[in-house]
Amino acid sequence: MKIAVISDLHLGRGDRTDLFGHSDGVFLRFLRFLEHNFERIIMLGDTFETLAAKPWDQYREIGVISRAHAPLAARFNRAQYTMVHGNHDYVLRRLGHPDELLLEADGTRILFRHGHTFDWLYRNLRYLPEAFVWFGFFLARHGLRFVYNLGEATDRWFRRKGSQTEVSFRNWALGIAKAHEADIVVTAHTHQGGLAEGENGRLFLNSGTCSKGRFSWLSLDTKEGSYQHLNSW
């Protein structure tokens, strides 16, 4: 089976808090490319940026964002797409979208999770980072985007490739894959795309992010045993 994985679009309402960075037309061409070349397209969390809204407005925010990016939102409802929620669009649970997906194809078991549950900060202090994110968006909405950018740059530094934070995240994910008897674990969340091999040949893959105008995604071909992280299409 040929599977494409994209994540972390952070689609917003089209204002200063919208981190998507693509025109809908350009990204729609990318989705058509995926639809033509892959049997399934996994949206692996943080498709929508609902943390910019107040907690009691996050479910309604899905509708606001869907109207702002109507051509894309309509595409995601097609049968070819499967959506897993992340921590920035956690309210998708109310629409029946799961926090994990386990697929078996051509004798290969693949576990898909956004990955926030592998994040120590989220597991132990969930509401603290959510409050900081909301406050960052509040500042951005009022013209202080540089403050938000500084916070995001600090987070990227802690999650940089080879850092202890990144290694701990990968090892936690591989441990969960072992518990599920999965051959491959596919994550997102960190915005750091790539792949690595763990014990007993298990593979760890991260789709990166399609926010801020980037194209970071995964191509999985279970029949050929080919697994790639790509930054273009």
N, C-alpha and C positions, 0 to 999 in steps of 0.2 A: 504494500500500500504506500502511496505517495502522500505525505502529510506536510503541510506548511504550518509553521507556528509564528505568529506575530503577537506582540504584547506591548503594554505600556504606551498606548497612543496618548493617553491623558487628554482625550477630547474634552474641550470646555465649551462654554456658551458663546464664544466668539469675542469676548472682551479681553482685557489685559491679563486675565488669569488663564487664558487658553494657551496651553503649552504645546499644542499639536504641531504647529509650524509648517504644515502642508496646505496647499489649496485642495479643496475636496476633489476637484477635477483630476489633479495629478495623482492623488492617492487612489482614486477610483480606477485609474488605468493600471495601477499596481495590483489592485484587487482582481481586476479582470485577468491579468497575467497569472495570478495564483489560481483562479478558478479554472483557467484553461489547462494548467500544468499539474494540478494536484487534486486528488480525490477528496481530501478533507482539509479544512483550514481551521486551526485551533486558535481562538482568541484567548491568550493565556493571562488575562487579568489586567486591571487598570486601563481598560478600554476607555472608560469614562472617568472624568475628574469630578467626583462628587464632594470631595473634602473641601472644596472652595466654598461650599454652601454650609449654612448652619446645620447641626446634626438633625434637627427636626425637618429640614427642607431637602435632605439628600435624596430621598426617593423621588420627590417632585423634580429635582435637578436632572434626573435621567431624561425626563420628558423635554425639559428646556434644551438640554444638549442635543438630544435627538432631532429637535426641530432646527437647531443651528447648523447641524451637519446631516440634514435629511437624506441626501443621496447615499451616504455611508451607512447610516443607521438602518436604512431599508435593506441594504446589502447584507448586513449582519443577521437579518432574520431569515435568510435563505437556508435551506436544508444542508447545504454544503458546509456551513459554518457551525462550529461548536464553541460556546462561550463559557469560560471558567472565570469566576470573579476573583478580584484581588482585594487589597486593603483600601485602595482609593475608590473602588466601586463595589464595596461590600454589600450595599443595598440590593445588588442584583440577586442576592439570595431570595428576596421576596418575589422575584420573577421566576424562580425555580432553577437558577444557574448554580452549579455545584462549585465547591472549592477544590475539587480534584477530579481527575478523569484517569481511568486505567483501561488501556486498550491492549488487545493482543492481535497481532497481524503477522502472518508468515512465521509463526513460532517465536515471535519477539514480544515481550511484555514491556509496555511503556507507561510510566506514571507521569502525568502532567499535573503540576501544581504551580500556582503563581509564585509562591515562595516566601510570602510574608510570615508564614508559620515557622520558617527556618531562621527567622531573624530574631536574635536575642532581645533586642529592644522592643519589638512588637509583642513577643510572647510574654514579656514581663511587665511592660509599661505601655500598653497599647494606646491609652488615651493621651499620654504625654506627647508622643510624636504627632498624633492626629491634631492636637491643639496647636502645636508649633506650625504644622502645615497650614491649618486654617488661618492662623495669624499672619503667616507669610503671604498667603493669597490676599488677605485683607490689606496688607501694606502695598502689594502689587496693584490692587484695584485703585488705590489712592495715589498712584504715581511713584511709589517707593520700590520699584521692581529690583533695584540694585541690592536691597537688603535681602530680598528673597533669593536672588542669585548667589549672594554670599553664603547663605545657609545651604543652598543646594551644592555649591562647590565644596563646602566642608564635608557634606555627606558623601560626595563622590570620592574625596580624598580617602576617607575611611574605608570605602568599598573598592578601592583601586585594585587592579589585578595583582595578585601575589600578597596582598595585605592579610593580616591575621583575620580580619573581619570576613574577607572573601573566602579564605580557606575554611574557616569555621562554617560558613554558610554552605559551601560545597560538601563538606564532610557530613553535616547534618542531613542534607538532601540525599546523599548516598546511603546513609544509615536508614532513612525512611524507605528508600528503594529496596534495600535488602529485606526489610520487614515485610514489604509487599511482594517479595519475590519477583521484583521487576528487573529487567535487564538494563533499562535505560530510565533515567529520571530527567525530566525536562522542566526547567524553571524559568522565571523571569525576575521581576522585582528590583534587582540590583542595577539594571540598565547596563550591565557588563556582559556583553555577548561573548560566547565562546564554548569550548567543550574540553573535557578532561576525562581521563580514565581512572577509575577507582579499583578497589580490590575485586578479584575474581572477574575482571573484565567488564564490570559495570561502567556504563557511560553516564557522565553528567553533562547536560547541555543547558545553556542559558540563551534565550532569544534576544537579549539586549532590549532595545527600545525603538519604537517608531515615532517618538515625540521629537519636537524641535527640528523637524525637517529631515530626520534621519531615516534610513532604511536598514534596520538591523533585524534579521529574521533567521529562521531555521528551515532547512530542507531535509526531510527524513524520507528515506526510501527503504522500507523494511525488506522488500524482495531482493534488492541489490546489496543490502547491508551498508548503505551509504548515508552518512549523517554529516551535514555541513552547516556551519554558521556563515552567513553572507551579509555583506554591507551594501549590496547593490542588487539590481535585478535586470 
